[in-house]
């Protein structure tokens, strides 16, 4: 079904709906949960350790949180789902963002703050069972290893001078090599200025306004330097190991040195990208007519249910967000009232990015139809190229600079999510060996627990697993990520719902989203597993289909076990009420 729609009108309507959701539904959630009512210091203050628990000012933490949850998701998701139709995607982005994803992210952050900054796994342990915690942590850790492998590959591929084609590594075109080297150089310089920014703010007590101005100027300077001086040309494999070394250091470094300042400064790139995207839509008024309004099947023949709801992911709801909210953000939250703008507001801002991506897709598809010889292919090219062409058509001669800036920002998303995912995986690995109910910590345990809960040991294990998987075909099991990610979302909703029920707060806003995401996950896993069985029985399959089939079955079993435990817990709460 095709309907005419102007991209600018679609953007205006979507932003208006999201703003109303933030103001009215967000306010209602705060009242129902009692956000800020106890006026107690957050774990960032009560448990401050100078490494992971460090209070951050709201703008800095917003930069970290938004950069971490966004990643490549709100860009690649809508691009992958676009063939289901612009209207279908938009409805899920808006409804999902306000009533599913926003509730999920906000709830996970608030629950973690009230549990001493502990992860979703510990919340499950305290409100459901220890067995449920162990199952969740294993699943979440393996999912994060897949994220590390994928994002490291994306970053390395963005920086490198070669690309994998038909099973062989070949050099990119000269123009592509130059663009990759530029992005790599700027990204490396970005890390240096982030460290300087952190030193100025946290050790020299520089005013945020002054430091921010210096930071923005520094960003402009390093972009100019990187575009004109970019001597580093390395292979994807070399960049993968460099990324591994970087994330190993970044995940154990005190957050004030690198994570907080880098993510805060990178947020300016992200906000600039959003501004450029909005300007592009205003200038071009892109027609959405290159996409259907609603299609019950994708261009590849996939059914709209459940595939739409696992593909858009970060643009509507993503389980990875609950790991960020309860992993790093909760340990840096200065006061409870900051939770709404950071978690709920951050999710809705990501919805805006997803809508802008839909506009870019529609324009890119129209461009490809008119220019088949220079068609935009791949998520980076469709998003960056679509937006750059929108502006270039009105302001000729701007395409190359805009495209480089947009690709740089895209890589900043991925790099931020990469080292955040590594730190989160480190937390999960450490928590798995400790029993918090007995007061166990990495400092007071002995034996193998002492070794395996050590943050350096857990980090090295995580990085090696992620990089090795990234170098050896993570793509063969990547199809499982969408389902695994949404299973995380369903379990995150379940965990917060059980906690709210246990403390006598309203948890009804979690029940339908939780049930819906669990059904979506199980259906999606069932379809994918069946497809892998067909590929295996057809003969000639490599290890990918076998791994997907086995993991798919295990995830279905996991979803059912945890759903039964959670639903049983909620049912008992209702009986007591």
N, C-alpha and C positions, 0 to 999 in steps of 0.2 A: 504494500500500500504506500503510495507516494503522495505527500502533501507539501505544498509550498510553505516554506518558513524562512524568514530572514534571521541569520545568525545573531545580529545585534539585538533584535527583539527577543530571541530566545535567551540571550545572556541577561538582558534587563529583567525579564520575568523570573528567571532562575535566581538571580541575586536577591530580588525582592522577597521571594519565597524563603530563601535561606536566612535572610536578615530577620524576617518575622519568626522563623523557627528558633533562631538564637535568642531573640528577646523574650518571646512568650513561653515556648516549651522549655528552653534552658532555665528560665526563672522558676518555672513550675517544678522542674527536677531538683533545683537547689532547695526549695521549700519542702519537698517530699523527703529528701534524704537528710536534711539538716546540715547542709554545707556551711561551715563557718560558725555554727551555733555554739560550739564549746570553747572557741577562742583560745585553744591550746596551741603551743608551738608545734610546728610540723617536725617530722623526723630529720629534715635537713638541719634543724637547730639542735634537737635533743640528742641526735646521734652523729653529729658532725665529726668526720674523721679526716678531712682534708683530701680524701681520694675520691670516694663515691658519694658520700653525704656532704654536700656543700650547698648552702642556700644561694639561690641565684635570683637576681631581679627579674621581674616578669618579662620584659622585652628580650632578655638574654635567653631565658628558659623557653620562651615562645619560639625563638630562632632555632634552638636545639630540637624541640619537640616537632615543630612543623617540618624542618629539614629531614628529621629521622623517619617520620611516618610517611612522608611523601615518596621518597625514593623514586623509582621509575613507575610505580604503580598507577597513579592517576593519569599517566600519559599512555603507557602501554595497554592498560586495561580498557579504556574507552576505544582505543584504536582496534584492539582485538574484538570488541563487541559491536563495533559500528555497523556491521552488516545486519544486525538485528533491528536497526532503525534508530534514527535520532530521537524519536519520541519515546520509544521503549527505553533507551538508555537514559534519557533525561528524567523520566519518571522514576526509574530506579535510583538514579543519583540523588534526586531531591528527597524522595520518601526514605530511601535507605540512609542517606546522610543525616537527616533530622531525627528519625525515629529508631534507626538501627545503629549506624556507625557512631553518631554523636553520643548516644546513650552508652554504648559499649566503651568508648574511649574515656568519657567523663567518669563513668562508673568504675572502671578499672583503676584510674588514677586516684579517685576518692577512697576506694576500698583499700588500696595499697597504703595511702597516707595514714588511714586509721589503723593499719596493721604494721606500723613502724617501718614503712617503706619496703615491705616484703613483696615478693612476686606473687603472681596469680597462683603458682603452685603452692605456696605457703598458705594463701587464703583458702584454697581447696582443702588443704590438710586440716586447717583449724575448723572449717565449717562443713566438711563432708567426711573425708577419711584419709589416713596416711597412704593407703593403697592407691586412692584416686590421685593423690599428689604425685606419687612415684610414676604412675602411668602418664600423667600430664607432663611431668618434667622430661621424661624420655622422649615423648612425642615432640614437645616444644624444642628441645635441644636439637633433635635430628632435623626439624624444620628449619631452624636457624643455621645449621650447617649448610643446608641447601641454599638458603638466602646468601650466606657468605660466599659460597661457590659461584652462584649466579651473578651477584653484584661485583665480585672481584673480576669475573670474566668480562662483564660489561665495561667496567672501568679500564681494565687492561686493553680491551678491544678498542676503546675510545682513544687511548693514548698511543697505541702501537702503530707500526708502519706496515704490518701485514694483516691478512684476513684469511679465514678458512673458507676455501671454495672446493666443493666436490671432494672433501677428504684430504686436501693438500693446502699447505700454507703458501700463499702468494702475496707479493707486495701490492699494496694499495697504489692507486694512481698518484702521481706526483702531487697534485693538488690536495688529495686526501691525506697523504703523508704529512704535508705541511700543516694542514688543519689539525691533525692529531698531535703533532709536535707542539703546536701553539697551545692547545688545550692542556697538554701534559705540563708544559712549562709554567703556565699560569697557575695550575693546580698545586704544583710544588711550591711556588712562591707564596701561594695563599696560605699554606701551612705555616710558613715562616712569619708572615704578618699576624696570623692568629696568635702565635706564641707571644709576640711582642705586645699585642692587644691585651692578652690575659695578664701579662706582667704589669702593664700600665694600670689596669683596672684593679687588680687584686693585690698588687704589691706596692704600687705607688699611689693608690687611691685616687686615680685620675677621675674627674667627673665623667659620667656616662656620655653626656652631650659632647664634651670635648673629644673623648676617646672615639666616639662614633663618627664624628666628622673626620678625624685622622684616619680611622679605619676605611671609610668610604673613599677618601682621597687615595689611600694606599691601594685599594682595589683597582681604581682607575689606572694608577701608575703601573701595577703589575700586569694588568691586561695589555697596556701599551707595550710594556717590555716583552711580554710573552708573544705578542703578535709579530714583533720585529726581531726578537732574539730567541730562537728555539733550536738549540743545537742537539737535543737529545732525540735520537731515532732508535728505538729498541723494538724487539719482537714482542708479541703477546705473551709468550712464555716468560720472558725476562720481566715484563711488567707485572705478571701474576705474582712472582716471588717478591718483587719490590712492594707490591700491595700487601703481601703477607707479612713482611717485616714491619711495614707501617702500622697495620691494624694490630699487630702483636704489641707494639709499643703504645699505640693510642688507647688500647683497652685496659692498660694497667696504669697509665699516667693519670695523676690527679686531674679531675674534670676541669679545674680552673685554668690549667696550663694550656689545654688543647681543645677538649670537647666543647666546653661552654663558649669560649671566644670564637673558635672556628665556625661553630654552628650559628652563632649570633651574626658574624660577618657574612656567612654564606646566605643567611636569610635575606640580606640586602640584594644579593644576586637573584634570589627566588622572587622577592617582591618586584624587582626590576623586570624579571621575566613575566610575571603576572601583568605588570603595567604595559609591557610591550605587547603582550597578547591582547589585552583590552584595546589598546590603540589600534592594533591590526584589525580587530573585529569592527571597530568604529569606522576605520578608513575604508575597509573593503565591503562591509555589509554582506558577508558571504551567504550565498543561498545554500540551504540544506538539501536542495533537490537532488544532489548527487547520491544521497542516501535515502532509503525508504523510510517512511515514518515508523512502521512496525513490520517486522518480518518474523514469522514463526520459526524459521530456520535460518542459519547463517549461510554465508556464501560457500562454506565447506560442508553444509548439510547438517550441522549440529542443531539440536532442538533448543528453542529459547529457554525452556525450563529443563534442566537447572543451569545450563551453560552460561546464560547472561549473568546470573547471580554469583558465579564463581570467577567470571572473566573480568568484570569491571573492578572487583575487589576494592582497592584503596580508595577509589572514587566514591564508594558508598559505605562499605564496611570491610574491615580487614583485621584478622586475628593478630597480625604482627603489631598492630597499634596497641593492643592490650599489654603486650610484652614491653613495649617502649614506655607506656604510661606507668606500669607497675615496676619497671626495671630501672630506668635512669631518671625519668621525669619526677617520679614521686620522691626520689632521694634529694632533689634539688629545689622542690617547691617551697617558696618562702613563706606563704600563708595559704590557708585553705581556699580563700575566696579567689585566688589566682587560678584555681583548677578549672573553673568554667570557661574563661576566655582562652586558656591554653589548650585544654583537651577538647571541649565541645566546640569552641571557636576554631581551633586548628583543624578539626575534622570538616567543618563546613567550608572553611577556606580551601581545603583540598577538593571539595565538591565543585567550587568555582573553577579550579584548575581543570577538573574533569570536563566541565561544560565547555571551557575554552578549547580543550583538546578536541572535542567533538566538532567544533567550528573549524579547527585547523584540518581535521580529517576530511570534512566536506569540501573545503577549498582545495586540499591536496588532490582529492579524487577528481575534481573538476580540472585541475591543472594537468594531471596525468592524462586525462582524456584528450585534452587539447595539445599536449606536448609528449607524445608517447616515447620520443627519442631521449628525453631527459626526465623520465618519470621518477617521482620520489618513491623510494622503496625502503622499507624498514621503519621501525618506530621513530628513531632519531630523525631521519630524513623527512618523514611525513609530518611530524610535529614541528620541528625546527624549520624545515623547508616551507611548509604550508604557511606558517606565521610570517616568515621572512618574505615570501612572495606577496603576501597580502600588503605589507608595507612597501615593498619595492615597486609594486604596481602603481602606487600613489606617489612614492618618493624614489625615483629611479636611482640606481647606483648604490643602494644601501644593502643589497642582498647578502654579499659575502661577509660584511662585518656583523650583520644581524644574525646570520646563520652560525657564525663562530661563537658569538655570545650565547646564543640559545643552546648550542651543543655544550659549551662550557658549563652553563647552568644545569643542564641535564646530568652531566658528569658529577657536578657538585652534589646534586640530589643523591646519586648512587653512592658516592664516596662517603657521604654523611651516614646514610643507612648502613653502609658496609661496616664502618668501625663501631657504630651503635649496636648492630647485630652481633658483632664479635664480643663486645662487652656484655651484652645480654646473655649470650651463650655461655660466657664465663660464669656469670651469676648462676645460671641454671645448673651447670656442671658442678659448681661448688655446693649448691643447695641439695643436690641429689644425695650427697654423702653425709649430710648433717640432719640431725633430728632436733628441730627447733623446740619441740615440746620438752626436751630434756636440757634445753639451754646450750646445746652444742654450737660452737663457733669454730672457724678455722684455727683460732688461737688456742683453744682449750682441748681439742681432740688429740688423739695419739694414733700411732700405727699408720695403716694404709689410708685412713681417713685424713690424717694430717697431711699426707703427701698429695692425695687427689683433690683435697679442698683448697690447696695452696693456689693463689690466684695466678702465679706464674706458670705452674704446671698445667692448670686448667686452660690457660690462654694458649700455651704452646700446642697442646693436644687439639684444641679447637681450630687454630690457624692451620695446622698441618692437614687436618681432615678436610677443611674447606678448600684450601689451595689444591690439594691432590685431586679432590672431586672436580674442582673447576677445570683442571688440566686434563681430566680423563672422561669427559663426556657427561657432565651433569645434565645436559639437554635430554639425555635418554630417559631421565625420570622427572624432568621439569614439569611435564604435563600433570603430575600429581600435586604441584604446589598450590594451584588454585583451590582444589578441594581441601588440601591440608590446611591452608591458610584460613578458609572459611570454617573448618572444624575448630580451629583455634578460637575463632570469633564466637562460635556457638558455646564453647566451653568457658570462654571468658564471661559471656553473658550469664551462663549458669552459675559460675563461681560467685559473681557479685550478687545475683538474685538470692542465693542461699544465705549469704552473709547478711543482706538487708533483712531477710525474713527472720534470721536468728536474733537480730537486735530490735525487731518489732517495727521496722520501717516498711513503707510501701515498695514492693518489688514487682508490681503487676506490669509496669512498663517494660520489663525484661522478658516476660513469659512468651509472648507471641514472637518477638524477634529471635529468642533462643530456640523455640520449637521450629520456626521457619528455617533458620540456618542449619540446624541439625538435619532436617529433612533434605534440604538442598545438598548438604555434604554427602549424606548416605546415598542419595540418588545419583549424584555425580560420580562418586567412587564406584558405585555399582555399574554404571554405564562404561566407565573407563576400564574397569577390571574385565568386563565382558569383551570389550574391544581387544584387550591384550590377549585374552584366551583365544580369540579368533585369529589374531596375528601369529600366535604360537602354533596353533593347529594347522595353519596354512603352510608352515615350514619355512626354514631359512631365517628365523628370528635370531637376533643377537641377544645379549644379556638384558637389554632394556625392557622388553615386554615381560620377561620373567620377573625382573625386579619390581616393575609397576604392578603386576598381578599380585605378587606376594605382599608388597607394602599396602596395596589397596585393600586387600582382605583384612590385614592387621588393623588398618585405620577404621574400617567398618566395625570390627569387633570392639576397638577402643571407644569409638563413638557410642556404641550401644551400651557398653559397661558403664561409662561415665554418665550417660544420660539416665540410665536406670538409678544409679546412686543419687544423682542430683534431684531427679523427680521424686524419688523416695524421701529425700531430705525435705523438699518443699512440701510434700504431702503431710509429713509429720508436723511441720510447722503450722499448717492449716488446722490440723486436728487439735493442736494445743491452743490455738487462738480462740 
